């Protein structure tokens, strides 16, 4: 299980065992997986935690460094084919992310990062490349590239409002029986497997094709990750600015 943390005021009275340690956010391989500003996801988590008085520690782990297994939230971004293959190989050998996910740490991955969490993904020539097996998904290369805005209605059990992002991929991701789709596509392509879904999750491991960055555009999704990490509900904060950006992007895609 992820380590619990102390929240301010009465939020810490919900009966969950807590400690005073900070949330450790691990940004994995920024030298390989960091396209389209996905590092912004780390900044949003830091900011939204700070507004609630929750301390954070952020560690940037390059591909020649070990992944610390004691993190609470692990983030992976998008990348090109070769860096994606290198990242999958090094993460498999390293074992830190696998160990952390096994004890219930939060993992949030975008695009290439999402694909490499699965059993396999398409390599430079479309050949299957082994992934980490943290999600029951298999990805390959489709005939056309999905480029543009994406909107989706999130699985009800996650209690997250409609999400918005930017996708740029040629991947086709098929979900196995042990995962759930993150959202049903309202506009855009998403997983591209013909079932009309975007992303996938199981437990505290969640993947998506959404850039944007995804957590900047979707504060509810950022708070979901923080809730998972602290093991409790979060105090409300002023979301007016984040809400404006989200509504602006939604109206740009769905003006009616």
HELIX and SHEET records of a PDB file:
HELIX    1   1 UNK A    9  UNK A   13  5                                   5    
HELIX    2   2 UNK A   40  UNK A   50  1                                  11    
HELIX    3   3 UNK A   81  UNK A   94  1                                  14    
HELIX    4   4 UNK A   96  UNK A  102  1                                   7    
HELIX    5   5 UNK A  112  UNK A  116  1                                   5    
HELIX    6   6 UNK A  156  UNK A  158  5                                   3    
HELIX    7   7 UNK A  214  UNK A  217  1                                   4    
HELIX    8   8 UNK A  219  UNK A  230  1                                  12    
HELIX    9   9 UNK A  240  UNK A  253  1                                  14    
SHEET    1   A 6 UNK A  56  UNK A  61  0                                        
SHEET    2   A 6 UNK A  23  UNK A  28  1                                        
SHEET    3   A 6 UNK A  73  UNK A  76  1                                        
SHEET    4   A 6 UNK A 106  UNK A 110  1                                        
SHEET    5   A 6 UNK A 205  UNK A 208  1                                        
SHEET    6   A 6 UNK A 200  UNK A 202 -1                                        
SHEET    1   B 2 UNK A 120  UNK A 122  0                                        
SHEET    2   B 2 UNK A 128  UNK A 130 -1                                        
SHEET    1   C 4 UNK A 163  UNK A 175  0                                        
SHEET    2   C 4 UNK A 137  UNK A 154 -1                                        
SHEET    3   C 4 UNK A 183  UNK A 187 -1                                        
SHEET    4   C 4 UNK A 197  UNK A 198 -1                                        
END                                                                             
